């Protein structure tokens, strides 16, 4: 087996464990709570409202997909760095706990 195939297999196994163990949901809950506490959700909501207001008379043709497409880059870039770092560290811990012994 070549390295690419082995790496893909390990990645797929980690993703499976991440979902089946409930870790994915736990991380989503942590992220959701931290984003709410930081005011990030309100900032994104305000940005969505501005998009709607700025659309003027074309608001009737504005779709949820249009709003999501416009707000997503802002939303991703405005996640506080400390929250990104904390979630990333939690994911790293999970990976290290879950890797097969021969991979560590």
PDB file as gemmi writes it, atoms N, CA and C in Angstrom:
CRYST1    1.000    1.000    1.000  90.00  90.00  90.00 P 1                      
ATOM      1  N   UNK A   1       0.851  -1.165   0.000  1.00  0.00           N  
ATOM      2  CA  UNK A   1       0.000   0.000   0.000  1.00  0.00           C  
ATOM      3  C   UNK A   1       0.903   1.236   0.000  1.00  0.00           C  
ATOM      4  N   UNK A   2       0.584   2.212  -0.879  1.00  0.00           N  
ATOM      5  CA  UNK A   2       1.407   3.413  -0.914  1.00  0.00           C  
ATOM      6  C   UNK A   2       0.985   4.390   0.185  1.00  0.00           C  
ATOM      7  N   UNK A   3       1.801   5.399   0.423  1.00  0.00           N  
ATOM      8  CA  UNK A   3       1.591   6.350   1.515  1.00  0.00           C  
ATOM      9  C   UNK A   3       0.282   7.122   1.358  1.00  0.00           C  
ATOM     10  N   UNK A   4      -0.057   7.500   0.140  1.00  0.00           N  
ATOM     11  CA  UNK A   4      -1.292   8.248  -0.099  1.00  0.00           C  
ATOM     12  C   UNK A   4      -2.512   7.423   0.278  1.00  0.00           C  
ATOM     13  N   UNK A   5      -2.529   6.171  -0.107  1.00  0.00           N  
ATOM     14  CA  UNK A   5      -3.642   5.285   0.215  1.00  0.00           C  
ATOM     15  C   UNK A   5      -3.729   5.063   1.718  1.00  0.00           C  
ATOM     16  N   UNK A   6      -2.578   4.870   2.356  1.00  0.00           N  
ATOM     17  CA  UNK A   6      -2.559   4.664   3.803  1.00  0.00           C  
ATOM     18  C   UNK A   6      -3.042   5.916   4.535  1.00  0.00           C  
ATOM     19  N   UNK A   7      -2.579   7.079   4.101  1.00  0.00           N  
ATOM     20  CA  UNK A   7      -2.992   8.347   4.718  1.00  0.00           C  
ATOM     21  C   UNK A   7      -4.490   8.554   4.557  1.00  0.00           C  
ATOM     22  N   UNK A   8      -5.005   8.260   3.379  1.00  0.00           N  
ATOM     23  CA  UNK A   8      -6.442   8.391   3.132  1.00  0.00           C  
ATOM     24  C   UNK A   8      -7.222   7.452   4.040  1.00  0.00           C  
ATOM     25  N   UNK A   9      -6.742   6.249   4.223  1.00  0.00           N  
ATOM     26  CA  UNK A   9      -7.400   5.283   5.084  1.00  0.00           C  
ATOM     27  C   UNK A   9      -7.426   5.737   6.535  1.00  0.00           C  
ATOM     28  N   UNK A  10      -6.304   6.271   7.010  1.00  0.00           N  
ATOM     29  CA  UNK A  10      -6.229   6.768   8.388  1.00  0.00           C  
ATOM     30  C   UNK A  10      -7.176   7.952   8.555  1.00  0.00           C  
ATOM     31  N   UNK A  11      -7.178   8.837   7.576  1.00  0.00           N  
ATOM     32  CA  UNK A  11      -8.066  10.011   7.630  1.00  0.00           C  
ATOM     33  C   UNK A  11      -9.533   9.588   7.693  1.00  0.00           C  
ATOM     34  N   UNK A  12      -9.913   8.655   6.836  1.00  0.00           N  
ATOM     35  CA  UNK A  12     -11.296   8.178   6.815  1.00  0.00           C  
ATOM     36  C   UNK A  12     -11.675   7.528   8.145  1.00  0.00           C  
ATOM     37  N   UNK A  13     -10.750   6.754   8.713  1.00  0.00           N  
ATOM     38  CA  UNK A  13     -11.001   6.106   9.996  1.00  0.00           C  
ATOM     39  C   UNK A  13     -11.147   7.143  11.105  1.00  0.00           C  
ATOM     40  N   UNK A  14     -10.317   8.170  11.101  1.00  0.00           N  
ATOM     41  CA  UNK A  14     -10.432   9.241  12.100  1.00  0.00           C  
ATOM     42  C   UNK A  14     -11.763   9.971  11.976  1.00  0.00           C  
ATOM     43  N   UNK A  15     -12.175  10.261  10.753  1.00  0.00           N  
ATOM     44  CA  UNK A  15     -13.469  10.928  10.549  1.00  0.00           C  
ATOM     45  C   UNK A  15     -14.622  10.061  11.039  1.00  0.00           C  
ATOM     46  N   UNK A  16     -14.531   8.771  10.770  1.00  0.00           N  
ATOM     47  CA  UNK A  16     -15.571   7.851  11.228  1.00  0.00           C  
ATOM     48  C   UNK A  16     -15.646   7.859  12.752  1.00  0.00           C  
ATOM     49  N   UNK A  17     -14.495   7.748  13.405  1.00  0.00           N  
ATOM     50  CA  UNK A  17     -14.452   7.767  14.871  1.00  0.00           C  
ATOM     51  C   UNK A  17     -14.942   9.095  15.420  1.00  0.00           C  
ATOM     52  N   UNK A  18     -14.566  10.182  14.746  1.00  0.00           N  
ATOM     53  CA  UNK A  18     -14.960  11.525  15.172  1.00  0.00           C  
ATOM     54  C   UNK A  18     -16.487  11.639  15.212  1.00  0.00           C  
ATOM     55  N   UNK A  19     -17.137  11.096  14.215  1.00  0.00           N  
ATOM     56  CA  UNK A  19     -18.607  11.146  14.151  1.00  0.00           C  
ATOM     57  C   UNK A  19     -19.231  10.147  15.121  1.00  0.00           C  
ATOM     58  N   UNK A  20     -18.788   8.887  15.059  1.00  0.00           N  
ATOM     59  CA  UNK A  20     -19.422   7.822  15.842  1.00  0.00           C  
ATOM     60  C   UNK A  20     -19.235   7.996  17.349  1.00  0.00           C  
ATOM     61  N   UNK A  21     -18.141   8.605  17.745  1.00  0.00           N  
ATOM     62  CA  UNK A  21     -17.863   8.772  19.173  1.00  0.00           C  
ATOM     63  C   UNK A  21     -18.677   9.897  19.799  1.00  0.00           C  
ATOM     64  N   UNK A  22     -19.303  10.711  18.956  1.00  0.00           N  
ATOM     65  CA  UNK A  22     -20.026  11.866  19.467  1.00  0.00           C  
ATOM     66  C   UNK A  22     -19.139  13.089  19.619  1.00  0.00           C  
ATOM     67  N   UNK A  23     -17.862  12.933  19.293  1.00  0.00           N  
ATOM     68  CA  UNK A  23     -16.913  14.048  19.417  1.00  0.00           C  
ATOM     69  C   UNK A  23     -17.278  15.192  18.482  1.00  0.00           C  
ATOM     70  N   UNK A  24     -17.752  14.867  17.309  1.00  0.00           N  
ATOM     71  CA  UNK A  24     -18.145  15.906  16.350  1.00  0.00           C  
ATOM     72  C   UNK A  24     -19.246  16.781  16.938  1.00  0.00           C  
ATOM     73  N   UNK A  25     -20.265  16.156  17.500  1.00  0.00           N  
ATOM     74  CA  UNK A  25     -21.368  16.919  18.090  1.00  0.00           C  
ATOM     75  C   UNK A  25     -20.890  17.727  19.290  1.00  0.00           C  
ATOM     76  N   UNK A  26     -19.994  17.131  20.085  1.00  0.00           N  
ATOM     77  CA  UNK A  26     -19.460  17.833  21.246  1.00  0.00           C  
ATOM     78  C   UNK A  26     -18.693  19.075  20.800  1.00  0.00           C  
ATOM     79  N   UNK A  27     -17.879  18.935  19.755  1.00  0.00           N  
ATOM     80  CA  UNK A  27     -17.115  20.076  19.243  1.00  0.00           C  
ATOM     81  C   UNK A  27     -18.045  21.138  18.657  1.00  0.00           C  
ATOM     82  N   UNK A  28     -19.092  20.705  17.977  1.00  0.00           N  
ATOM     83  CA  UNK A  28     -20.052  21.658  17.427  1.00  0.00           C  
ATOM     84  C   UNK A  28     -20.743  22.436  18.550  1.00  0.00           C  
ATOM     85  N   UNK A  29     -21.087  21.743  19.627  1.00  0.00           N  
ATOM     86  CA  UNK A  29     -21.711  22.414  20.773  1.00  0.00           C  
ATOM     87  C   UNK A  29     -20.765  23.429  21.408  1.00  0.00           C  
ATOM     88  N   UNK A  30     -19.511  23.032  21.589  1.00  0.00           N  
ATOM     89  CA  UNK A  30     -18.516  23.948  22.155  1.00  0.00           C  
ATOM     90  C   UNK A  30     -18.380  25.179  21.265  1.00  0.00           C  
ATOM     91  N   UNK A  31     -18.227  24.945  19.975  1.00  0.00           N  
ATOM     92  CA  UNK A  31     -18.065  26.050  19.032  1.00  0.00           C  
ATOM     93  C   UNK A  31     -19.289  26.966  19.046  1.00  0.00           C  
ATOM     94  N   UNK A  32     -20.457  26.376  18.984  1.00  0.00           N  
ATOM     95  CA  UNK A  32     -21.704  27.153  18.982  1.00  0.00           C  
ATOM     96  C   UNK A  32     -21.807  28.016  20.245  1.00  0.00           C  
ATOM     97  N   UNK A  33     -21.522  27.434  21.406  1.00  0.00           N  
ATOM     98  CA  UNK A  33     -21.613  28.171  22.666  1.00  0.00           C  
ATOM     99  C   UNK A  33     -20.591  29.296  22.751  1.00  0.00           C  
ATOM    100  N   UNK A  34     -19.379  29.020  22.312  1.00  0.00           N  
ATOM    101  CA  UNK A  34     -18.331  30.042  22.364  1.00  0.00           C  
ATOM    102  C   UNK A  34     -18.615  31.177  21.380  1.00  0.00           C  
ATOM    103  N   UNK A  35     -19.098  30.838  20.202  1.00  0.00           N  
ATOM    104  CA  UNK A  35     -19.433  31.880  19.233  1.00  0.00           C  
ATOM    105  C   UNK A  35     -20.578  32.752  19.750  1.00  0.00           C  
ATOM    106  N   UNK A  36     -21.547  32.122  20.367  1.00  0.00           N  
ATOM    107  CA  UNK A  36     -22.665  32.885  20.936  1.00  0.00           C  
ATOM    108  C   UNK A  36     -22.164  33.812  22.043  1.00  0.00           C  
ATOM    109  N   UNK A  37     -21.345  33.281  22.940  1.00  0.00           N  
ATOM    110  CA  UNK A  37     -20.831  34.074  24.062  1.00  0.00           C  
ATOM    111  C   UNK A  37     -19.957  35.231  23.592  1.00  0.00           C  
ATOM    112  N   UNK A  38     -19.297  35.071  22.458  1.00  0.00           N  
ATOM    113  CA  UNK A  38     -18.402  36.122  21.960  1.00  0.00           C  
ATOM    114  C   UNK A  38     -19.146  37.228  21.210  1.00  0.00           C  
ATOM    115  N   UNK A  39     -20.420  36.997  20.905  1.00  0.00           N  
ATOM    116  CA  UNK A  39     -21.181  37.978  20.142  1.00  0.00           C  
ATOM    117  C   UNK A  39     -21.066  37.788  18.637  1.00  0.00           C  
ATOM    118  N   UNK A  40     -20.356  36.740  18.227  1.00  0.00           N  
ATOM    119  CA  UNK A  40     -20.151  36.482  16.805  1.00  0.00           C  
ATOM    120  C   UNK A  40     -21.477  36.287  16.071  1.00  0.00           C  
ATOM    121  N   UNK A  41     -22.393  35.539  16.663  1.00  0.00           N  
ATOM    122  CA  UNK A  41     -23.677  35.288  15.997  1.00  0.00           C  
ATOM    123  C   UNK A  41     -24.433  36.591  15.738  1.00  0.00           C  
ATOM    124  N   UNK A  42     -24.395  37.497  16.710  1.00  0.00           N  
ATOM    125  CA  UNK A  42     -25.071  38.788  16.530  1.00  0.00           C  
ATOM    126  C   UNK A  42     -24.415  39.602  15.414  1.00  0.00           C  
ATOM    127  N   UNK A  43     -23.085  39.535  15.320  1.00  0.00           N  
ATOM    128  CA  UNK A  43     -22.374  40.249  14.261  1.00  0.00           C  
ATOM    129  C   UNK A  43     -22.766  39.714  12.886  1.00  0.00           C  
ATOM    130  N   UNK A  44     -22.852  38.392  12.770  1.00  0.00           N  
ATOM    131  CA  UNK A  44     -23.222  37.781  11.489  1.00  0.00           C  
ATOM    132  C   UNK A  44     -24.678  38.096  11.169  1.00  0.00           C  
ATOM    133  N   UNK A  45     -25.526  38.068  12.172  1.00  0.00           N  
ATOM    134  CA  UNK A  45     -26.941  38.417  11.971  1.00  0.00           C  
ATOM    135  C   UNK A  45     -27.058  39.861  11.481  1.00  0.00           C  
ATOM    136  N   UNK A  46     -26.301  40.769  12.107  1.00  0.00           N  
ATOM    137  CA  UNK A  46     -26.315  42.171  11.680  1.00  0.00           C  
ATOM    138  C   UNK A  46     -25.836  42.317  10.242  1.00  0.00           C  
ATOM    139  N   UNK A  47     -24.791  41.567   9.883  1.00  0.00           N  
ATOM    140  CA  UNK A  47     -24.284  41.612   8.514  1.00  0.00           C  
ATOM    141  C   UNK A  47     -25.351  41.121   7.535  1.00  0.00           C  
ATOM    142  N   UNK A  48     -26.078  40.077   7.890  1.00  0.00           N  
ATOM    143  CA  UNK A  48     -27.159  39.570   7.036  1.00  0.00           C  
ATOM    144  C   UNK A  48     -28.242  40.636   6.864  1.00  0.00           C  
ATOM    145  N   UNK A  49     -28.568  41.313   7.951  1.00  0.00           N  
ATOM    146  CA  UNK A  49     -29.590  42.361   7.888  1.00  0.00           C  
ATOM    147  C   UNK A  49     -29.142  43.493   6.971  1.00  0.00           C  
ATOM    148  N   UNK A  50     -27.863  43.855   7.041  1.00  0.00           N  
ATOM    149  CA  UNK A  50     -27.347  44.906   6.147  1.00  0.00           C  
ATOM    150  C   UNK A  50     -27.410  44.472   4.690  1.00  0.00           C  
ATOM    151  N   UNK A  51     -27.106  43.203   4.439  1.00  0.00           N  
ATOM    152  CA  UNK A  51     -27.182  42.685   3.069  1.00  0.00           C  
ATOM    153  C   UNK A  51     -28.611  42.821   2.550  1.00  0.00           C  
ATOM    154  N   UNK A  52     -29.561  42.459   3.390  1.00  0.00           N  
ATOM    155  CA  UNK A  52     -30.973  42.548   2.999  1.00  0.00           C  
ATOM    156  C   UNK A  52     -31.362  44.000   2.769  1.00  0.00           C  
ATOM    157  N   UNK A  53     -30.988  44.876   3.700  1.00  0.00           N  
ATOM    158  CA  UNK A  53     -31.342  46.295   3.575  1.00  0.00           C  
ATOM    159  C   UNK A  53     -30.680  46.938   2.360  1.00  0.00           C  
ATOM    160  N   UNK A  54     -29.439  46.550   2.079  1.00  0.00           N  
ATOM    161  CA  UNK A  54     -28.710  47.132   0.956  1.00  0.00           C  
ATOM    162  C   UNK A  54     -29.207  46.623  -0.392  1.00  0.00           C  
ATOM    163  N   UNK A  55     -29.991  45.552  -0.377  1.00  0.00           N  
ATOM    164  CA  UNK A  55     -30.484  45.011  -1.648  1.00  0.00           C  
ATOM    165  C   UNK A  55     -31.565  45.892  -2.245  1.00  0.00           C  
ATOM    166  N   UNK A  56     -32.103  46.815  -1.441  1.00  0.00           N  
ATOM    167  CA  UNK A  56     -33.085  47.777  -1.942  1.00  0.00           C  
ATOM    168  C   UNK A  56     -34.336  47.118  -2.484  1.00  0.00           C  
ATOM    169  N   UNK A  57     -34.733  47.557  -3.660  1.00  0.00           N  
ATOM    170  CA  UNK A  57     -35.978  47.060  -4.251  1.00  0.00           C  
ATOM    171  C   UNK A  57     -35.867  45.629  -4.729  1.00  0.00           C  
ATOM    172  N   UNK A  58     -34.661  45.109  -4.850  1.00  0.00           N  
ATOM    173  CA  UNK A  58     -34.502  43.734  -5.335  1.00  0.00           C  
ATOM    174  C   UNK A  58     -34.627  42.709  -4.211  1.00  0.00           C  
ATOM    175  N   UNK A  59     -35.088  43.158  -3.032  1.00  0.00           N  
ATOM    176  CA  UNK A  59     -35.212  42.252  -1.891  1.00  0.00           C  
ATOM    177  C   UNK A  59     -36.141  41.071  -2.187  1.00  0.00           C  
ATOM    178  N   UNK A  60     -37.108  41.280  -3.057  1.00  0.00           N  
ATOM    179  CA  UNK A  60     -38.038  40.191  -3.400  1.00  0.00           C  
ATOM    180  C   UNK A  60     -37.342  39.060  -4.148  1.00  0.00           C  
ATOM    181  N   UNK A  61     -36.248  39.379  -4.814  1.00  0.00           N  
ATOM    182  CA  UNK A  61     -35.512  38.361  -5.570  1.00  0.00           C  
ATOM    183  C   UNK A  61     -34.334  37.801  -4.784  1.00  0.00           C  
ATOM    184  N   UNK A  62     -34.071  38.337  -3.601  1.00  0.00           N  
ATOM    185  CA  UNK A  62     -32.962  37.892  -2.772  1.00  0.00           C  
ATOM    186  C   UNK A  62     -33.294  36.540  -2.150  1.00  0.00           C  
ATOM    187  N   UNK A  63     -32.384  35.579  -2.297  1.00  0.00           N  
ATOM    188  CA  UNK A  63     -32.610  34.247  -1.743  1.00  0.00           C  
ATOM    189  C   UNK A  63     -31.699  34.014  -0.546  1.00  0.00           C  
ATOM    190  N   UNK A  64     -32.015  32.994   0.214  1.00  0.00           N  
ATOM    191  CA  UNK A  64     -31.163  32.606   1.337  1.00  0.00           C  
ATOM    192  C   UNK A  64     -29.766  32.268   0.819  1.00  0.00           C  
ATOM    193  N   UNK A  65     -29.694  31.612  -0.322  1.00  0.00           N  
ATOM    194  CA  UNK A  65     -28.396  31.270  -0.915  1.00  0.00           C  
ATOM    195  C   UNK A  65     -27.599  32.521  -1.258  1.00  0.00           C  
ATOM    196  N   UNK A  66     -28.276  33.564  -1.753  1.00  0.00           N  
ATOM    197  CA  UNK A  66     -27.599  34.829  -2.057  1.00  0.00           C  
ATOM    198  C   UNK A  66     -26.991  35.433  -0.793  1.00  0.00           C  
ATOM    199  N   UNK A  67     -27.767  35.441   0.272  1.00  0.00           N  
ATOM    200  CA  UNK A  67     -27.297  36.002   1.536  1.00  0.00           C  
ATOM    201  C   UNK A  67     -26.131  35.167   2.067  1.00  0.00           C  
ATOM    202  N   UNK A  68     -26.289  33.850   2.050  1.00  0.00           N  
ATOM    203  CA  UNK A  68     -25.237  32.960   2.552  1.00  0.00           C  
ATOM    204  C   UNK A  68     -23.949  33.138   1.760  1.00  0.00           C  
ATOM    205  N   UNK A  69     -24.053  33.254   0.462  1.00  0.00           N  
ATOM    206  CA  UNK A  69     -22.871  33.432  -0.379  1.00  0.00           C  
ATOM    207  C   UNK A  69     -22.133  34.724  -0.027  1.00  0.00           C  
ATOM    208  N   UNK A  70     -22.881  35.758   0.261  1.00  0.00           N  
ATOM    209  CA  UNK A  70     -22.257  37.040   0.574  1.00  0.00           C  
ATOM    210  C   UNK A  70     -21.722  37.094   2.003  1.00  0.00           C  
ATOM    211  N   UNK A  71     -22.417  36.470   2.950  1.00  0.00           N  
ATOM    212  CA  UNK A  71     -22.021  36.590   4.355  1.00  0.00           C  
ATOM    213  C   UNK A  71     -20.954  35.570   4.768  1.00  0.00           C  
ATOM    214  N   UNK A  72     -20.844  34.462   4.073  1.00  0.00           N  
ATOM    215  CA  UNK A  72     -19.933  33.392   4.486  1.00  0.00           C  
ATOM    216  C   UNK A  72     -18.479  33.835   4.621  1.00  0.00           C  
ATOM    217  N   UNK A  73     -17.911  34.542   3.658  1.00  0.00           N  
ATOM    218  CA  UNK A  73     -16.513  34.962   3.844  1.00  0.00           C  
ATOM    219  C   UNK A  73     -16.331  35.838   5.092  1.00  0.00           C  
ATOM    220  N   UNK A  74     -17.260  36.738   5.327  1.00  0.00           N  
ATOM    221  CA  UNK A  74     -17.202  37.578   6.525  1.00  0.00           C  
ATOM    222  C   UNK A  74     -17.303  36.720   7.784  1.00  0.00           C  
ATOM    223  N   UNK A  75     -18.265  35.802   7.791  1.00  0.00           N  
ATOM    224  CA  UNK A  75     -18.497  34.967   8.973  1.00  0.00           C  
ATOM    225  C   UNK A  75     -17.257  34.135   9.297  1.00  0.00           C  
ATOM    226  N   UNK A  76     -16.666  33.542   8.298  1.00  0.00           N  
ATOM    227  CA  UNK A  76     -15.474  32.713   8.523  1.00  0.00           C  
ATOM    228  C   UNK A  76     -14.292  33.539   9.025  1.00  0.00           C  
ATOM    229  N   UNK A  77     -14.105  34.704   8.440  1.00  0.00           N  
ATOM    230  CA  UNK A  77     -12.948  35.516   8.812  1.00  0.00           C  
ATOM    231  C   UNK A  77     -13.117  36.218  10.148  1.00  0.00           C  
ATOM    232  N   UNK A  78     -14.335  36.304  10.643  1.00  0.00           N  
ATOM    233  CA  UNK A  78     -14.569  37.038  11.890  1.00  0.00           C  
ATOM    234  C   UNK A  78     -14.660  36.140  13.130  1.00  0.00           C  
ATOM    235  N   UNK A  79     -14.453  34.832  12.954  1.00  0.00           N  
ATOM    236  CA  UNK A  79     -14.414  33.949  14.124  1.00  0.00           C  
ATOM    237  C   UNK A  79     -13.188  34.344  14.950  1.00  0.00           C  
ATOM    238  N   UNK A  80     -13.375  34.642  16.232  1.00  0.00           N  
ATOM    239  CA  UNK A  80     -12.240  35.061  17.066  1.00  0.00           C  
ATOM    240  C   UNK A  80     -11.118  34.010  17.070  1.00  0.00           C  
ATOM    241  N   UNK A  81      -9.881  34.503  17.003  1.00  0.00           N  
ATOM    242  CA  UNK A  81      -8.709  33.624  16.929  1.00  0.00           C  
ATOM    243  C   UNK A  81      -8.609  32.683  18.123  1.00  0.00           C  
ATOM    244  N   UNK A  82      -8.971  33.160  19.315  1.00  0.00           N  
ATOM    245  CA  UNK A  82      -8.869  32.289  20.491  1.00  0.00           C  
ATOM    246  C   UNK A  82      -9.846  31.119  20.403  1.00  0.00           C  
ATOM    247  N   UNK A  83     -10.994  31.340  19.799  1.00  0.00           N  
ATOM    248  CA  UNK A  83     -11.963  30.250  19.630  1.00  0.00           C  
ATOM    249  C   UNK A  83     -11.444  29.258  18.592  1.00  0.00           C  
ATOM    250  N   UNK A  84     -10.912  29.757  17.489  1.00  0.00           N  
ATOM    251  CA  UNK A  84     -10.325  28.868  16.478  1.00  0.00           C  
ATOM    252  C   UNK A  84      -9.236  28.000  17.104  1.00  0.00           C  
ATOM    253  N   UNK A  85      -8.360  28.638  17.880  1.00  0.00           N  
ATOM    254  CA  UNK A  85      -7.239  27.917  18.484  1.00  0.00           C  
ATOM    255  C   UNK A  85      -7.726  26.858  19.459  1.00  0.00           C  
ATOM    256  N   UNK A  86      -8.715  27.185  20.259  1.00  0.00           N  
ATOM    257  CA  UNK A  86      -9.220  26.222  21.241  1.00  0.00           C  
ATOM    258  C   UNK A  86      -9.864  25.018  20.566  1.00  0.00           C  
ATOM    259  N   UNK A  87     -10.675  25.260  19.559  1.00  0.00           N  
ATOM    260  CA  UNK A  87     -11.332  24.155  18.851  1.00  0.00           C  
ATOM    261  C   UNK A  87     -10.290  23.309  18.127  1.00  0.00           C  
ATOM    262  N   UNK A  88      -9.318  23.950  17.510  1.00  0.00           N  
ATOM    263  CA  UNK A  88      -8.259  23.211  16.835  1.00  0.00           C  
ATOM    264  C   UNK A  88      -7.485  22.339  17.815  1.00  0.00           C  
ATOM    265  N   UNK A  89      -7.198  22.856  18.994  1.00  0.00           N  
ATOM    266  CA  UNK A  89      -6.487  22.079  20.011  1.00  0.00           C  
ATOM    267  C   UNK A  89      -7.315  20.870  20.455  1.00  0.00           C  
ATOM    268  N   UNK A  90      -8.602  21.045  20.616  1.00  0.00           N  
ATOM    269  CA  UNK A  90      -9.473  19.922  20.984  1.00  0.00           C  
ATOM    270  C   UNK A  90      -9.478  18.853  19.893  1.00  0.00           C  
ATOM    271  N   UNK A  91      -9.486  19.282  18.650  1.00  0.00           N  
ATOM    272  CA  UNK A  91      -9.448  18.330  17.532  1.00  0.00           C  
ATOM    273  C   UNK A  91      -8.112  17.592  17.515  1.00  0.00           C  
ATOM    274  N   UNK A  92      -7.019  18.322  17.743  1.00  0.00           N  
ATOM    275  CA  UNK A  92      -5.702  17.679  17.807  1.00  0.00           C  
ATOM    276  C   UNK A  92      -5.664  16.608  18.897  1.00  0.00           C  
ATOM    277  N   UNK A  93      -6.187  16.938  20.068  1.00  0.00           N  
ATOM    278  CA  UNK A  93      -6.211  15.973  21.167  1.00  0.00           C  
ATOM    279  C   UNK A  93      -6.965  14.716  20.757  1.00  0.00           C  
ATOM    280  N   UNK A  94      -8.104  14.901  20.107  1.00  0.00           N  
ATOM    281  CA  UNK A  94      -8.881  13.749  19.656  1.00  0.00           C  
ATOM    282  C   UNK A  94      -8.066  12.909  18.676  1.00  0.00           C  
ATOM    283  N   UNK A  95      -7.406  13.565  17.737  1.00  0.00           N  
ATOM    284  CA  UNK A  95      -6.613  12.834  16.742  1.00  0.00           C  
ATOM    285  C   UNK A  95      -5.510  12.033  17.420  1.00  0.00           C  
ATOM    286  N   UNK A  96      -4.782  12.642  18.343  1.00  0.00           N  
ATOM    287  CA  UNK A  96      -3.691  11.940  19.027  1.00  0.00           C  
ATOM    288  C   UNK A  96      -4.213  10.757  19.842  1.00  0.00           C  
ATOM    289  N   UNK A  97      -5.387  10.921  20.463  1.00  0.00           N  
ATOM    290  CA  UNK A  97      -5.972   9.808  21.216  1.00  0.00           C  
ATOM    291  C   UNK A  97      -6.434   8.682  20.297  1.00  0.00           C  
ATOM    292  N   UNK A  98      -6.793   9.043  19.071  1.00  0.00           N  
ATOM    293  CA  UNK A  98      -7.429   8.086  18.170  1.00  0.00           C  
ATOM    294  C   UNK A  98      -6.494   7.433  17.173  1.00  0.00           C  
ATOM    295  N   UNK A  99      -5.307   7.981  16.991  1.00  0.00           N  
ATOM    296  CA  UNK A  99      -4.384   7.388  16.002  1.00  0.00           C  
ATOM    297  C   UNK A  99      -3.969   5.995  16.440  1.00  0.00           C  
ATOM    298  N   UNK A 100      -3.826   5.111  15.460  1.00  0.00           N  
ATOM    299  CA  UNK A 100      -3.298   3.781  15.784  1.00  0.00           C  
ATOM    300  C   UNK A 100      -1.899   3.913  16.384  1.00  0.00           C  
ATOM    301  N   UNK A 101      -1.549   3.033  17.264  1.00  0.00           N  
ATOM    302  CA  UNK A 101      -0.257   3.096  17.956  1.00  0.00           C  
ATOM    303  C   UNK A 101       0.914   3.179  16.999  1.00  0.00           C  
ATOM    304  N   UNK A 102       0.857   2.506  15.878  1.00  0.00           N  
ATOM    305  CA  UNK A 102       1.987   2.513  14.942  1.00  0.00           C  
ATOM    306  C   UNK A 102       2.162   3.848  14.247  1.00  0.00           C  
ATOM    307  N   UNK A 103       1.139   4.720  14.284  1.00  0.00           N  
ATOM    308  CA  UNK A 103       1.213   6.022  13.627  1.00  0.00           C  
ATOM    309  C   UNK A 103       1.750   7.110  14.520  1.00  0.00           C  
ATOM    310  N   UNK A 104       1.812   6.868  15.846  1.00  0.00           N  
ATOM    311  CA  UNK A 104       2.231   7.908  16.769  1.00  0.00           C  
ATOM    312  C   UNK A 104       3.703   7.870  17.045  1.00  0.00           C  
TER     313      UNK A 104                                                      
END                                                                             
